[in-house]
Amino acid sequence: MRSSKVVDLNALRDTRAAVAEMEKLPDGGDLLPPNQQTWMSLFQAFAGFASGLLGLKALRKLATRIEAAEEEYMPGGPPMSPVLDSAFVAWWLLDLPIGPRRETVASIVCDIAPVLGAPREMCEWIDVLGQSRLGVYRVEQIGTDRVRLDEVLTGWSAEAHIPSDMKSRGPLWLTRLLPPIRAEQPSDWVVWTTPYTLIGPDALAQWTAYCERAAADGASEHGERALERYFKAADDPTRWLDYIMDGYAGVAKDTGAIVLRGVPDRPRTLPHHPDYEPPAEPEDPQVRIRSRLLSLSEDDSFEDIDTSAALRRGLDLPPEPLSAEADQWMTAAYLMYGRLNQQGSTALELLRERAEQLPADERELLESLSSGWFSAFEVTRIRLDEGMELRDLLRRRKLWVRERSGTRGLDLGDVLAGWVMTDGTTVELEGGLCLVKRMFAAHFVAELRKVRDVLARSRPKLGWKKRAGLLARYVVPLQEWALARAQPPKTVNFDGEDILFSTARYDVGDWARVSTTLAELFESDGLDSFVATSDGVQIAQLKLDGTTLRVRCNSRRRLDEMKTLVEKHLAGAIVHRLDSHQDPSVQIEEAWANRTKRPRPPEDRPELPPEAQKAIEQHLLEQMRRWIDEPIPLLGGKTPRQAVRSSVGRDHVTHLLFRQQEIFTQGSGLPAIDLTEIWTTLGLTPHD
């Protein structure tokens, strides 16, 4: 691996500039603690180079392995998966072993970087990153934005300056720490990966015993060193990803923290492990209520539950669902809130009749569930880390739902099928949900409404809420049917024309005149590059490259208009050579046909000189600057600058920027672009 002669220098050659920029970083204000801000900038440079390495043939197997893991664990946070992006990215960059020597991406970068002239300081910091590991820490709040962390078993202690969204996440965390990197904050450690909150009966004692067993496994090493090796998990690379999946116990309503229960080597303590044995009396009242409801629904007096299987056959779908998890959630929702016994009662109604026998916390939750209902809800507004405005598509009403972690994984127009509950003031998601992405939502909702109408005719004596509960068993088959039947998206520009990438090429005879004239007619878009706009919308890009001028548009009509304009002002200075057109519908149809298939391994990426990399980064940043004043369909045709003047618009723009930021930072193949300038220009608080 180290002897490979094919190396992508794309990101590494920029490390000198990255280190220099770190010295100019703002202190983060209320956004990120200073040490974390600096680590974040370093990590982006490192991750950019590491992503380039994955395009090498020598690392093709590793790239495929990472893709397979991404497909299995579906990182991004609830409701799709409890594995957070910060945990997954840290895993494949810093922990995933490669080859018999158990190298990591970080160690390979550390070996290559000095040879290519990277600054010594940068290499040392990447080595520190590579040596980091997960750990279990007792947490004590020691200030408004500071915590003390004591590692379980070893007693090692550190203090950390934390962002506001990490406050009050419980007394026991699973996270990764990084040491101070700024001289002016020498005692501030960094909580690098978003902490998981560890719970369970006597959780601290359980984890202490677990760490003792882990340390004992490395009998030939000192206990602390053995624990470090065990938590690094080179012998069992997916140990912690598997634990997060198996130990997932929900999301804390007050803080949005993901909660994990049990310890990795005791499967019976892990809620999603096949060998799980629920405690006699779970701590979470919602878990206890669900258990009681499911138990009640198993009575023989309840009607058959083969509705879903019959519908799958009728829709010509495979017998096994695409998502076993979604099918399990919808089956549980049906059993708890929809399935009827011979008297026409649901398990929820039966349990409510016995409410006086329940503990106070269960009675309170039971009332909230009883006041709720099942439906399909369209996401119409997202306020990051706070909640969402949903439109009930079956009852045609809007409601505000308190939700934290789900706001980061959803898009406007997505549809959630599930049960909501309310105490009369606050509405919350019950937890068992099925997500239908915006692109497929219209077909899904139309068919679900048809089923609702059939139920209304066939079971007219049932109230609307009971009929809605019956819909849960139809959700997953209809979701898959919508996915299979949906048509490819139609791509049009702002004028409603079909997209056709059109380019005119000219030979340049008088470069000085051409350059001066283009600068007078159009806006600059970087070195010898210009853009033409109309009513704030970009309609053409013009690139002057040596003796060639290229004019690019996204429709044939726009190209013809631009050719007329350019040839009028540059007559005698340019000579038209040819036009070319590329129809993107072919690629779209190919991608559409493979939408449910596993992605292909990444192809080798061509090497780019550092000046080209910088040019791409600058171009993307310039695009984002122009984006501020471009009409956006999702904003009702307003520009982001106009939209942020209203409360709803601010929420929409914040969400759009957050999602764009994710594209730049989470393995998209694009350079990591710092969007702080865009957030600031719009008067918004950055989210990470």
C-alpha positions as CSV (number, residue, x, y, z in Angstrom):
1,M,0.0,0.0,0.0
2,R,2.8,2.4,0.9
3,S,4.7,1.5,-2.3
4,S,1.8,2.6,-4.6
5,K,3.0,5.1,-7.1
6,V,-0.4,6.5,-7.9
7,V,-1.2,9.2,-5.3
8,D,-4.0,11.8,-5.3
9,L,-2.3,14.9,-4.1
10,N,-5.5,16.8,-4.3
11,A,-6.0,17.7,-0.7
12,L,-2.6,17.1,0.9
13,R,-0.9,19.8,-1.1
14,D,-3.3,22.3,0.4
15,T,-2.4,21.5,4.0
16,R,0.1,24.4,4.3
17,A,-2.7,26.8,3.4
18,A,-5.0,25.0,5.8
19,V,-2.6,25.3,8.7
20,A,-2.1,29.0,7.9
21,E,-5.8,29.6,7.8
22,M,-6.2,28.0,11.2
23,E,-4.2,30.8,12.8
24,K,-6.9,33.2,11.4
25,L,-9.9,31.3,12.6
26,P,-12.5,33.2,14.7
27,D,-12.9,32.0,18.2
28,G,-16.3,30.6,17.3
29,G,-18.3,32.9,19.5
30,D,-21.4,31.0,20.5
31,L,-21.0,28.5,17.7
32,L,-18.2,26.2,18.6
33,P,-15.5,26.2,21.4
34,P,-12.2,27.5,20.0
35,N,-10.3,24.2,20.3
36,Q,-13.2,22.4,18.6
37,Q,-13.3,25.0,15.8
38,T,-9.6,24.5,15.1
39,W,-10.0,20.7,15.2
40,M,-12.9,21.0,12.8
41,S,-10.8,22.9,10.2
42,L,-8.0,20.4,10.5
43,F,-10.4,17.5,10.2
44,Q,-12.0,18.9,7.0
45,A,-8.5,19.2,5.4
46,F,-7.7,15.6,6.5
47,A,-11.0,14.2,5.5
48,G,-10.8,15.8,2.0
49,F,-7.4,14.2,1.4
50,A,-8.6,10.9,2.8
51,S,-11.6,10.9,0.5
52,G,-9.2,11.4,-2.4
53,L,-7.2,8.3,-1.3
54,L,-10.3,6.1,-1.6
55,G,-10.3,6.6,-5.3
56,L,-6.9,4.8,-5.6
57,K,-7.0,1.2,-6.9
58,A,-4.9,0.1,-3.9
59,L,-7.7,1.2,-1.7
60,R,-10.6,0.0,-3.8
61,K,-11.5,-2.8,-1.4
62,L,-11.5,-0.4,1.5
63,A,-13.8,2.0,-0.3
64,T,-16.2,-0.9,-1.1
65,R,-16.0,-1.9,2.6
66,I,-16.9,1.6,3.7
67,E,-19.8,1.7,1.3
68,A,-21.1,-1.6,2.5
69,A,-20.9,-0.4,6.1
70,E,-22.7,2.8,5.1
71,E,-25.5,0.8,3.5
72,E,-25.7,-1.5,6.5
73,Y,-25.6,1.1,9.3
74,M,-27.3,4.0,7.4
75,P,-25.6,6.8,9.4
76,G,-27.4,10.1,9.9
77,G,-29.3,9.6,13.2
78,P,-32.9,8.8,14.0
79,P,-35.4,8.1,12.6
80,M,-33.4,6.1,10.0
81,S,-30.5,4.9,12.2
82,P,-29.0,5.6,15.7
83,V,-25.5,5.8,14.1
84,L,-24.6,9.4,13.9
85,D,-22.5,10.8,11.0
86,S,-19.8,12.0,13.5
87,A,-19.4,8.4,14.8
88,F,-19.4,6.8,11.4
89,V,-16.9,9.2,9.8
90,A,-14.6,8.9,12.8
91,W,-14.8,5.1,12.6
92,W,-13.7,4.7,9.0
93,L,-11.1,7.5,9.1
94,L,-9.5,6.7,12.5
95,D,-10.4,3.2,13.6
96,L,-11.2,0.8,10.7
97,P,-8.1,-1.5,10.3
98,I,-6.6,-2.1,6.9
99,G,-4.4,-5.1,6.0
100,P,-2.4,-7.4,8.2
101,R,-0.6,-4.5,9.9
102,R,-3.9,-3.0,10.9
103,E,-3.2,0.4,9.5
104,T,-5.9,3.0,9.3
105,V,-6.7,5.8,6.9
106,A,-5.1,8.2,9.4
107,S,-1.9,6.2,9.7
108,I,-1.6,6.0,5.9
109,V,-2.0,9.8,5.6
110,C,0.6,10.3,8.4
111,D,3.1,8.1,6.4
112,I,2.4,9.8,3.1
113,A,2.1,13.4,4.2
114,P,5.7,14.1,5.3
115,V,7.1,12.7,2.0
116,L,4.9,15.2,0.1
117,G,6.0,18.1,2.1
118,A,3.1,18.5,4.5
119,P,3.9,20.7,7.6
120,R,5.2,18.7,10.5
121,E,2.6,20.2,12.8
122,M,-0.2,19.1,10.6
123,C,1.1,15.5,10.5
124,E,1.4,15.4,14.3
125,W,-2.2,16.6,14.7
126,I,-3.4,13.9,12.3
127,D,-1.5,11.3,14.3
128,V,-3.2,12.5,17.4
129,L,-6.6,12.1,15.6
130,G,-5.6,8.6,14.6
131,Q,-4.7,7.6,18.1
132,S,-8.0,8.8,19.6
133,R,-10.7,6.3,20.6
134,L,-14.1,6.0,22.1
135,G,-14.4,5.9,25.8
136,V,-17.1,5.8,28.6
137,Y,-17.1,8.9,30.8
138,R,-18.9,10.0,33.9
139,V,-20.0,13.6,33.3
140,E,-20.4,16.4,35.7
141,Q,-21.6,19.9,34.7
142,I,-19.1,22.4,36.2
143,G,-20.4,25.6,34.5
144,T,-22.8,26.8,31.9
145,D,-20.7,25.5,29.1
146,R,-18.1,23.3,30.7
147,V,-18.1,19.6,31.9
148,R,-15.7,17.4,33.7
149,L,-15.3,13.9,32.3
150,D,-13.9,11.0,34.3
151,E,-13.2,7.8,32.4
152,V,-14.8,4.8,33.8
153,L,-12.3,2.3,35.4
154,T,-9.1,4.3,34.7
155,G,-10.1,7.4,36.6
156,W,-8.4,9.6,34.0
157,S,-10.0,13.1,34.0
158,A,-10.4,16.0,31.7
159,E,-12.4,19.2,31.4
160,A,-14.1,20.2,28.2
161,H,-15.8,23.4,26.8
162,I,-18.9,22.2,25.1
163,P,-21.4,23.7,22.6
164,S,-24.8,24.6,24.0
165,D,-26.6,21.6,22.4
166,M,-24.5,19.1,24.4
167,K,-25.7,20.3,27.8
168,S,-27.7,18.1,30.2
169,R,-27.2,14.9,28.2
170,G,-27.1,12.6,31.3
171,P,-24.3,11.5,33.7
172,L,-22.7,8.8,31.5
173,W,-21.5,9.3,27.9
174,L,-20.0,7.2,25.2
175,T,-17.9,9.6,23.1
176,R,-14.4,10.4,21.7
177,L,-12.2,13.1,23.2
178,L,-9.4,15.2,21.6
179,P,-6.8,17.2,23.5
180,P,-6.4,21.0,23.4
181,I,-4.9,22.3,20.2
182,R,-4.8,26.0,20.9
183,A,-2.2,27.4,23.2
184,E,-4.6,30.0,24.7
185,Q,-7.0,27.2,25.9
186,P,-4.5,24.6,27.2
187,S,-7.0,22.9,29.5
188,D,-10.0,22.6,27.2
189,W,-10.4,19.2,25.8
190,V,-12.8,18.6,22.9
191,V,-15.9,16.3,22.9
192,W,-15.3,15.3,19.3
193,T,-18.2,12.9,18.5
194,T,-21.7,13.7,19.6
195,P,-22.1,11.9,22.9
196,Y,-24.4,8.9,23.3
197,T,-26.2,8.8,26.7
198,L,-25.8,5.5,28.5
199,I,-28.7,4.3,30.7
200,G,-29.9,1.2,32.4
201,P,-30.3,-0.2,35.9
202,D,-27.2,0.8,37.7
203,A,-25.5,1.8,34.4
204,L,-22.3,3.0,36.0
205,A,-21.7,-0.3,37.7
206,Q,-22.5,-2.2,34.5
207,W,-20.0,-0.2,32.5
208,T,-17.3,-0.4,35.2
209,A,-17.7,-4.2,35.2
210,Y,-17.6,-4.3,31.4
211,C,-14.4,-2.2,31.3
212,E,-12.8,-4.5,33.8
213,R,-13.6,-7.5,31.6
214,A,-12.3,-5.7,28.6
215,A,-9.0,-4.8,30.3
216,A,-8.7,-8.4,31.6
217,D,-8.8,-9.7,28.0
218,G,-5.4,-8.0,27.4
219,A,-3.7,-9.9,30.2
220,S,-0.2,-9.4,28.7
221,E,-0.7,-5.6,28.8
222,H,-1.1,-3.1,31.5
223,G,-4.9,-2.7,32.3
224,E,-5.1,0.9,31.0
225,R,-3.3,0.0,27.8
226,A,-5.4,-3.1,27.3
227,L,-8.5,-0.9,27.7
228,E,-7.3,1.5,25.1
229,R,-6.6,-1.3,22.6
230,Y,-10.1,-2.8,23.3
231,F,-11.9,0.4,22.7
232,K,-10.0,1.0,19.5
233,A,-11.5,-2.3,18.4
234,A,-9.0,-3.4,15.8
235,D,-9.8,-7.0,16.6
236,D,-13.6,-6.4,16.1
237,P,-13.9,-3.3,13.8
238,T,-17.6,-2.9,14.0
239,R,-17.9,-3.5,17.7
240,W,-19.1,0.0,18.5
241,L,-21.3,0.4,15.4
242,D,-23.0,-2.9,16.3
243,Y,-23.4,-1.8,19.9
244,I,-25.0,1.5,18.9
245,M,-27.5,-0.4,16.7
246,D,-28.2,-3.1,19.2
247,G,-28.3,-0.8,22.3
248,Y,-30.5,1.9,20.8
249,A,-33.2,2.8,23.3
250,G,-34.7,6.0,21.8
251,V,-34.1,9.7,21.9
252,A,-34.3,11.8,25.1
253,K,-37.2,14.2,24.7
254,D,-35.7,17.0,26.6
255,T,-32.2,17.1,25.1
256,G,-32.4,15.1,21.8
257,A,-29.6,12.9,22.9
258,I,-29.5,9.3,21.6
259,V,-29.9,6.9,24.4
260,L,-28.2,3.5,24.5
261,R,-29.0,0.7,27.0
262,G,-26.9,-2.3,28.1
263,V,-23.3,-3.3,27.5
264,P,-21.8,-4.9,24.4
265,D,-20.8,-8.3,25.8
266,R,-24.2,-8.9,27.5
267,P,-26.6,-9.3,24.5
268,R,-29.6,-9.9,26.8
269,T,-29.2,-6.2,27.9
270,L,-29.4,-4.8,24.4
271,P,-32.9,-3.7,23.2
272,H,-32.4,-4.5,19.5
273,H,-30.3,-7.7,19.9
274,P,-32.1,-11.0,19.1
275,D,-31.3,-12.3,22.6
276,Y,-32.6,-9.2,24.4
277,E,-34.5,-9.9,27.6
278,P,-36.5,-6.9,28.7
279,P,-36.2,-6.0,32.3
280,A,-39.2,-6.8,34.5
281,E,-40.0,-3.1,34.8
282,P,-38.3,-0.9,32.2
283,E,-37.4,2.6,33.4
284,D,-38.9,4.4,30.4
285,P,-42.7,4.6,30.7
286,Q,-43.1,4.5,26.9
287,V,-41.3,1.2,26.8
288,R,-43.5,-0.2,29.5
289,I,-46.7,1.1,27.8
290,R,-45.6,-0.4,24.4
291,S,-44.9,-3.8,26.1
292,R,-48.4,-3.8,27.7
293,L,-50.1,-2.8,24.5
294,L,-48.3,-5.5,22.4
295,S,-49.1,-8.1,25.1
296,L,-52.8,-7.2,25.0
297,S,-52.9,-7.3,21.2
298,E,-51.8,-11.0,21.2
299,D,-55.1,-12.1,22.6
300,D,-57.0,-14.6,20.3
301,S,-60.0,-12.3,20.3
302,F,-58.2,-9.8,17.9
303,E,-58.7,-10.0,14.2
304,D,-56.2,-11.6,11.8
305,I,-53.1,-9.4,10.9
306,D,-52.3,-10.8,7.4
307,T,-53.5,-7.6,5.7
308,S,-50.0,-6.5,4.7
309,A,-49.0,-9.9,3.2
310,A,-52.2,-10.0,1.2
311,L,-51.7,-6.5,-0.1
312,R,-48.1,-7.3,-1.1
313,R,-49.4,-10.2,-3.2
314,G,-52.0,-7.9,-4.7
315,L,-49.5,-5.3,-5.6
316,D,-47.1,-7.8,-7.1
317,L,-44.4,-7.0,-4.5
318,P,-41.8,-9.4,-3.2
319,P,-42.9,-11.2,0.0
320,E,-40.1,-9.7,2.1
321,P,-40.2,-5.9,2.7
322,L,-37.2,-3.8,1.5
323,S,-36.9,-2.4,5.1
324,A,-37.5,-4.9,7.8
325,E,-37.2,-2.2,10.4
326,A,-39.9,0.0,8.9
327,D,-42.1,-3.1,8.6
328,Q,-41.6,-3.9,12.2
329,W,-42.5,-0.4,13.3
330,M,-45.6,-0.3,11.3
331,T,-46.6,-3.8,12.5
332,A,-46.1,-2.7,16.1
333,A,-48.2,0.5,15.4
334,Y,-51.0,-1.6,14.0
335,L,-51.0,-4.0,16.9
336,M,-51.0,-1.3,19.5
337,Y,-53.3,1.3,17.9
338,G,-55.2,-0.3,15.0
339,R,-55.9,-4.0,15.4
340,L,-59.4,-4.6,16.7
341,N,-60.8,-7.3,18.9
342,Q,-64.3,-8.9,18.4
343,Q,-65.9,-6.1,20.4
344,G,-64.2,-3.5,18.1
345,S,-61.7,-2.3,20.7
346,T,-58.0,-1.6,20.3
347,A,-55.3,-2.6,22.7
348,L,-55.0,1.1,23.6
349,E,-58.6,1.3,24.6
350,L,-58.4,-1.9,26.7
351,L,-55.3,-0.6,28.5
352,R,-57.0,2.7,29.2
353,E,-59.8,0.8,30.9
354,R,-57.2,-0.4,33.4
355,A,-55.5,2.9,33.8
356,E,-56.1,3.1,37.5
357,Q,-53.8,0.1,38.0
358,L,-50.9,1.8,36.3
359,P,-48.1,4.0,37.7
360,A,-48.6,7.7,37.5
361,D,-46.0,8.2,34.7
362,E,-47.7,5.5,32.5
363,R,-51.2,7.0,33.1
364,E,-50.0,10.4,31.9
365,L,-48.4,8.9,28.8
366,L,-51.5,6.7,28.1
367,E,-53.6,9.8,28.1
368,S,-51.3,11.5,25.6
369,L,-51.4,8.4,23.3
370,S,-55.1,8.2,23.6
371,S,-55.4,11.8,22.4
372,G,-53.3,11.1,19.4
373,W,-53.9,9.5,16.1
374,F,-52.3,7.7,13.1
375,S,-51.8,9.5,9.8
376,A,-49.4,10.5,7.0
377,F,-47.7,13.8,7.8
378,E,-45.9,16.1,5.3
379,V,-43.0,18.1,6.6
380,T,-43.8,21.7,5.7
381,R,-41.4,23.5,8.0
382,I,-38.2,22.5,10.0
383,R,-36.7,24.4,12.8
384,L,-33.4,22.6,13.4
385,D,-33.0,20.9,16.8
386,E,-36.4,22.2,17.9
387,G,-39.3,20.8,16.0
388,M,-41.3,20.6,12.7
389,E,-44.5,21.9,11.3
390,L,-46.4,18.9,9.7
391,R,-49.5,18.8,7.5
392,D,-51.8,15.9,8.3
393,L,-52.5,14.7,4.8
394,L,-55.5,12.6,5.8
395,R,-57.2,15.2,8.0
396,R,-55.9,18.2,6.1
397,R,-54.7,20.2,9.1
398,K,-51.4,21.5,10.3
399,L,-49.7,20.9,13.6
400,W,-46.4,21.7,15.3
401,V,-44.5,18.7,16.6
402,R,-41.7,18.9,19.2
403,E,-38.8,17.0,17.8
404,R,-35.0,17.3,18.0
405,S,-32.8,14.7,16.2
406,G,-35.3,14.0,13.4
407,T,-35.0,17.6,12.2
408,R,-31.6,16.9,10.8
409,G,-32.5,13.9,8.7
410,L,-35.6,15.2,7.0
411,D,-36.3,17.4,4.1
412,L,-39.3,19.7,3.3
413,G,-41.9,17.6,1.5
414,D,-40.9,14.3,3.1
415,V,-43.8,12.3,4.5
416,L,-43.8,10.5,7.9
417,A,-46.4,7.8,8.5
418,G,-47.0,7.1,12.2
419,W,-48.8,7.9,15.4
420,V,-48.6,11.3,17.1
421,M,-49.5,11.9,20.7
422,T,-50.5,15.1,22.6
423,D,-51.1,16.2,26.1
424,G,-53.3,19.0,24.8
425,T,-50.5,21.5,24.5
426,T,-47.5,19.7,23.0
427,V,-47.6,17.3,20.1
428,E,-44.9,14.6,19.7
429,L,-44.1,11.7,17.5
430,E,-44.7,8.4,19.1
431,G,-41.5,6.9,17.8
432,G,-42.5,4.2,15.3
433,L,-42.4,5.9,11.9
434,C,-42.1,5.1,8.2
435,L,-40.3,7.7,6.1
436,V,-41.4,8.3,2.5
437,K,-39.1,10.7,0.6
438,R,-40.6,13.7,-1.1
439,M,-39.9,12.3,-4.6
440,F,-42.3,9.3,-4.0
441,A,-44.7,10.9,-1.5
442,A,-47.4,12.0,-4.0
443,H,-48.0,8.4,-5.2
444,F,-47.9,7.0,-1.7
445,V,-50.4,9.5,-0.2
446,A,-52.8,9.1,-3.1
447,E,-52.9,5.3,-2.6
448,L,-53.2,5.6,1.2
449,R,-56.2,7.9,0.8
450,K,-57.8,5.4,-1.5
451,V,-57.4,2.7,1.2
452,R,-58.8,5.1,3.8
453,D,-61.8,5.7,1.6
454,V,-62.4,2.0,1.1
455,L,-62.2,1.4,4.8
456,A,-64.7,4.3,5.3
457,R,-67.2,2.5,3.0
458,S,-66.5,-1.0,4.3
459,R,-66.5,-0.2,8.0
460,P,-68.7,2.9,8.3
461,K,-69.5,2.3,12.0
462,L,-65.9,2.8,13.0
463,G,-64.8,6.2,14.0
464,W,-62.2,8.0,11.9
465,K,-59.4,7.4,14.5
466,K,-59.9,3.6,14.5
467,R,-60.0,3.5,10.7
468,A,-56.8,5.6,10.6
469,G,-55.2,3.0,13.0
470,L,-56.0,0.2,10.5
471,L,-53.9,2.0,7.8
472,A,-50.6,1.2,9.6
473,R,-50.5,-2.3,8.0
474,Y,-50.8,-0.8,4.5
475,V,-48.0,1.7,4.8
476,V,-44.9,-0.3,3.9
477,P,-46.4,-2.1,0.9
478,L,-47.8,1.2,-0.4
479,Q,-44.4,2.9,0.1
480,E,-42.6,0.2,-1.9
481,W,-45.4,0.3,-4.6
482,A,-44.9,4.1,-4.9
483,L,-41.1,3.6,-5.2
484,A,-41.6,1.0,-7.9
485,R,-44.2,3.0,-9.9
486,A,-42.9,6.5,-9.6
487,Q,-41.7,8.2,-12.8
488,P,-38.2,9.8,-13.2
489,P,-38.1,13.5,-12.2
490,K,-38.5,16.0,-15.0
491,T,-35.7,18.5,-15.1
492,V,-36.5,22.0,-16.2
493,N,-35.0,25.4,-15.8
494,F,-36.6,28.5,-14.4
495,D,-38.3,29.2,-17.7
496,G,-40.0,25.8,-17.7
497,E,-37.8,24.4,-20.5
498,D,-36.4,20.9,-20.5
499,I,-32.8,21.0,-19.4
500,L,-30.4,20.5,-22.3
501,F,-26.7,21.3,-21.5
502,S,-25.7,23.4,-24.5
503,T,-22.2,24.8,-25.3
504,A,-21.0,27.1,-28.1
505,R,-17.3,27.2,-28.8
506,Y,-15.4,30.1,-30.4
507,D,-11.8,30.6,-31.4
508,V,-10.5,33.9,-30.0
509,G,-8.5,36.2,-32.2
510,D,-8.2,39.3,-30.0
511,W,-8.0,38.1,-26.4
512,A,-7.6,41.6,-24.8
513,R,-10.8,42.9,-26.5
514,V,-12.8,39.7,-25.7
515,S,-11.7,39.8,-22.0
516,T,-12.5,43.5,-21.7
517,T,-15.9,43.2,-23.4
518,L,-17.0,40.2,-21.4
519,A,-16.1,42.1,-18.2
520,E,-18.3,45.0,-19.3
521,L,-21.2,42.8,-20.2
522,F,-21.3,40.2,-17.5
523,E,-20.5,39.5,-13.8
524,S,-17.1,38.1,-13.0
525,D,-17.1,34.5,-11.7
526,G,-13.4,34.1,-11.1
527,L,-10.3,34.2,-13.3
528,D,-11.4,34.7,-16.9
529,S,-14.9,33.3,-16.1
530,F,-18.2,35.3,-16.3
531,V,-21.9,34.7,-15.7
532,A,-25.0,36.2,-17.4
533,T,-28.0,36.6,-15.2
534,S,-31.7,37.6,-15.8
535,D,-33.9,38.7,-12.8
536,G,-31.4,37.2,-10.5
537,V,-31.2,33.8,-12.2
538,Q,-28.0,32.6,-13.9
539,I,-28.7,31.8,-17.5
540,A,-25.2,31.4,-18.9
541,Q,-21.6,30.9,-18.0
542,L,-18.8,32.1,-20.2
543,K,-15.2,30.8,-19.9
544,L,-12.2,32.3,-21.6
545,D,-9.5,29.7,-21.8
546,G,-6.4,30.8,-23.8
547,T,-7.5,31.0,-27.4
548,T,-11.0,29.5,-26.8
549,L,-14.2,31.0,-25.5
550,R,-17.0,28.6,-24.3
551,V,-20.5,29.7,-23.7
552,R,-22.6,27.3,-21.6
553,C,-26.4,27.4,-21.1
554,N,-29.0,24.8,-19.9
555,S,-31.3,25.1,-22.9
556,R,-31.0,25.5,-26.7
557,R,-33.0,28.7,-26.7
558,R,-30.8,30.4,-24.1
559,L,-27.7,29.4,-26.0
560,D,-29.1,30.9,-29.2
561,E,-29.8,34.2,-27.4
562,M,-26.4,34.3,-25.9
563,K,-24.7,33.6,-29.2
564,T,-26.6,36.5,-30.8
565,L,-25.5,38.8,-28.0
566,V,-21.8,37.7,-27.9
567,E,-21.4,37.7,-31.6
568,K,-22.9,41.2,-31.8
569,H,-20.4,42.7,-29.4
570,L,-17.4,40.6,-30.4
571,A,-17.7,40.6,-34.2
572,G,-14.3,40.3,-35.7
573,A,-12.7,39.1,-32.4
574,I,-14.1,35.6,-32.3
575,V,-14.9,32.8,-34.8
576,H,-17.7,30.3,-34.1
577,R,-16.5,26.7,-34.4
578,L,-19.2,24.4,-33.1
579,D,-22.2,23.8,-30.8
580,S,-22.7,20.7,-28.6
581,H,-25.7,19.5,-26.7
582,Q,-26.0,16.9,-23.9
583,D,-29.3,15.6,-22.8
584,P,-29.1,14.7,-19.0
585,S,-32.3,12.6,-19.2
586,V,-30.3,9.6,-20.3
587,Q,-28.2,9.7,-17.1
588,I,-31.3,10.4,-15.0
589,E,-33.1,7.4,-16.4
590,E,-30.1,5.2,-15.8
591,A,-29.8,6.4,-12.2
592,W,-33.6,6.1,-11.7
593,A,-33.5,2.5,-12.9
594,N,-30.9,1.7,-10.3
595,R,-32.5,3.6,-7.4
596,T,-33.0,0.6,-5.2
597,K,-29.7,-1.1,-6.1
598,R,-26.5,-1.0,-4.3
599,P,-24.1,1.7,-5.5
600,R,-21.1,0.8,-7.6
601,P,-17.6,1.0,-6.1
602,P,-16.0,4.4,-6.7
603,E,-14.0,4.9,-9.8
604,D,-10.4,6.2,-9.8
605,R,-10.4,10.0,-9.5
606,P,-8.1,12.0,-11.7
607,E,-5.4,13.9,-10.0
608,L,-5.9,17.7,-9.8
609,P,-3.1,20.2,-9.3
610,P,-3.5,22.4,-6.2
611,E,-4.4,25.5,-8.2
612,A,-7.3,23.5,-9.8
613,Q,-8.5,22.4,-6.4
614,K,-8.4,26.0,-5.1
615,A,-10.3,27.1,-8.2
616,I,-13.0,24.6,-7.6
617,E,-13.4,25.6,-4.0
618,Q,-13.5,29.3,-5.0
619,H,-16.0,28.6,-7.7
620,L,-18.3,26.7,-5.3
621,L,-18.1,29.5,-2.7
622,E,-18.9,32.0,-5.4
623,Q,-21.9,30.0,-6.4
624,M,-23.1,30.0,-2.8
625,R,-22.6,33.8,-2.6
626,R,-24.8,34.2,-5.7
627,W,-27.3,31.7,-4.3
628,I,-28.1,34.2,-1.6
629,D,-29.8,36.4,-4.2
630,E,-31.2,33.7,-6.6
631,P,-34.9,32.8,-6.5
632,I,-35.4,29.4,-5.0
633,P,-38.6,27.3,-5.8
634,L,-38.7,25.8,-2.3
635,L,-38.8,29.3,-0.9
636,G,-41.8,30.2,-3.0
637,G,-39.6,31.9,-5.7
638,K,-38.0,34.2,-3.1
639,T,-34.3,34.6,-2.7
640,P,-32.7,33.4,0.5
641,R,-31.9,37.1,1.4
642,Q,-35.6,37.9,1.0
643,A,-36.9,34.8,2.7
644,V,-35.0,35.3,6.0
645,R,-37.0,38.4,6.6
646,S,-39.8,36.2,7.9
647,S,-39.8,33.6,10.7
648,V,-40.9,30.8,8.4
649,G,-38.4,31.8,5.7
650,R,-35.5,31.9,8.2
651,D,-36.4,28.3,9.2
652,H,-36.5,27.2,5.5
653,V,-33.2,28.9,4.6
654,T,-31.5,27.5,7.8
655,H,-32.5,24.0,6.8
656,L,-31.4,24.4,3.1
657,L,-28.0,25.8,4.2
658,F,-27.6,23.0,6.7
659,R,-28.3,20.3,4.0
660,Q,-26.0,22.1,1.6
661,Q,-23.3,22.1,4.3
662,E,-23.8,18.3,4.7
663,I,-23.2,17.8,1.0
664,F,-19.8,19.7,1.2
665,T,-18.6,17.8,4.3
666,Q,-19.9,14.3,4.2
667,G,-18.2,12.3,1.5
668,S,-19.9,13.9,-1.5
669,G,-16.6,14.2,-3.4
670,L,-16.8,18.0,-3.3
671,P,-14.2,20.1,-1.5
672,A,-15.0,21.0,2.1
673,I,-16.3,24.5,1.9
674,D,-16.5,26.8,5.0
675,L,-20.0,28.4,4.7
676,T,-19.6,30.6,7.8
677,E,-19.6,33.6,5.5
678,I,-23.0,32.6,4.0
679,W,-24.5,32.0,7.4
680,T,-23.3,35.4,8.6
681,T,-24.4,37.3,5.5
682,L,-27.9,36.0,6.0
683,G,-27.8,36.7,9.8
684,L,-28.3,33.1,10.7
685,T,-26.6,30.9,13.3
686,P,-24.5,28.1,11.8
687,H,-25.5,24.5,12.6
688,D,-23.1,21.6,12.4
